[in-house]
Amino acid sequence: MRFSAATTADRLLPPGLADRARPLMGKVDAVLFSDDDRAEAGRVSIIAFAIRILSAFIAFVSQVLLARWMGAFEYGIFVLVWVTMIILGNLSCLGFHTSIIRFIPEYRERGELNELRGVMLASRLFVLIASTVIAMISAGLILLFADRIEDYYIIPFLIGIFCLPMIALSDVVQGISRANAWAISALSPTYIVRPVLIIAFMGAALLMGYEPNARTALIAAVAATYATTLWQLATVTTRADRGIEKGPRTTDMRGWIAVSLPIFLIEGFAFMLTNADVLMVGVFLPPHDVAIYYAMAKTLALVHFVYFAVKAGVAARYAQFTHGARDKLGDFARETVNWTFWPSLAMGIFVLAIGQPILALFGPGFEEGYPYLFVLVLGVVARSSVGPAESLLTMSGNQNVCAVVYGLTLALNVALNVILIPRIGLWGAAVATSVSMAFEAAALSVVTWYRLGIVMIVFAPRRRAGELD
């Protein structure tokens, strides 16, 4: 007999309380057990939300340990190198890690299995080759301009580059999992397994007598990335292949690249926007300040993960509604705004309440970053007020205009960082980031309303005249 929240409430609660709880429990049952698309998206978002909560805790603990083991200076070096590798790995996908989320449901909906088999294989090979080439070019540039780089960064960057192809491959495999609504296999390798392995390998290295510095930490990160990605590739590929009957493959690289490149610009701009502040702090300020700012960023991840959890659950559903039940798209999209905004607001208040003692856990001096959190939380909450609007635009074929929005936002962010950081230090990075996120939210809301007629902003009227519904 299947579990039912409504039935359980009727059995355990007093009659009056059970009557009041029954509508809510009915909604819980609908999300957990219904077979419709909205319920599936809700389940994926709940799973993704739970994984992001666990991953935020793991990431926080791992960064606290690394900061305490290495000290602020070496930790700052590690942070700058690792963030750079994550960005380059993501960019090396050239948009395929997101376009695959659109192609798989689209081909499956149309019954185009030859194209489905083709894109599944081509996406992995293309990303692996592209990321390897980018890694080689990056290493060459570091050696060529070594005289212009601080000595303490050169070897750590060369070590970090080894894991770049595996980071990129992990992102595209994650996209395949998200396209199939496999939330656990999509998120757990990157957000749970890899950080746990980094700490395990780093701890083992310290027990073996290696120095607690950035080089040791990066070697541990490279080993953890290879182990995680190869395991992820084997398990997801096997599962995906089982779901598609064997047959010929159709390759349409020109068409796939035509869709992926605008998405590459969108995702690249968005990812750069998320991490540009850390990079810009690394350009203008010493590793100690990079360490403090990154500690703030990891604390702020408690708010960020709400948006990423909802995005992970709804992207594939946006694609299905766009190509199938378009009449349902407006209501579903507006619903995802509420899924994003209210939990983000609650988490923002929570982070501000406990931010100072949390930062102190990283070590002496890290609590200096607490005042900047107020500015950064404002930006994150402003960004959450439009929900995963860029996913809606991307999955509905409006990736080009979305890329323009992110390009303008990134340009604004970099310009503000360049102007403000040399003048007011970390305050400049916090203000630049927050203002850029508010601009991004406003621009995405306007574009979504203009292109799709869908109001993607909390508190706004539900529809305009002629809106799809």
Secondary structure, 3 states (H helix, E strand, C coil): CCCCHHHHHHHHCCHHHHHHHHHHHHHHHHHHHCCCHHHHHHHHHHHHHHHHHHHHHHHHHHHHHHHHHHHHHHHHHHHHHHHHHHHHHHHCCCCHHHHHHHHHHHHHHHCCHHHHHHHHHHHHHHHHHHHHHHHHHHHHHHHHCHHHCCHHHHHHHHHHHCCHHHHHHHHHHHHHHHHCCCHHHHHHHHHHHHHHHHHHHHHHHHHCCCCCCHHHHHHHHHHHHHHHHHHHHHHHHHHHHHCCCCCCCCCCHHHHHHHHHHHHHHHHHHHHHHHHHHHHHHHHCCHHHHHHHHHHHHHHHHHHHHHHHHHHHHHHHHHHHHHCCHHHHHHHHHHHHHHHHHHHHHHHHHHHHHHHHHHHCCCCCHHHHHHHHHHHHHHHHHHHCCCCHHHHHHHCCCHHHHHHHHHHHHHHHHHHHHHHHHHHCHHHHHHHHHHHHHHHHHHHHHHHHHHHCCCCCCCCCCCCCCCCC
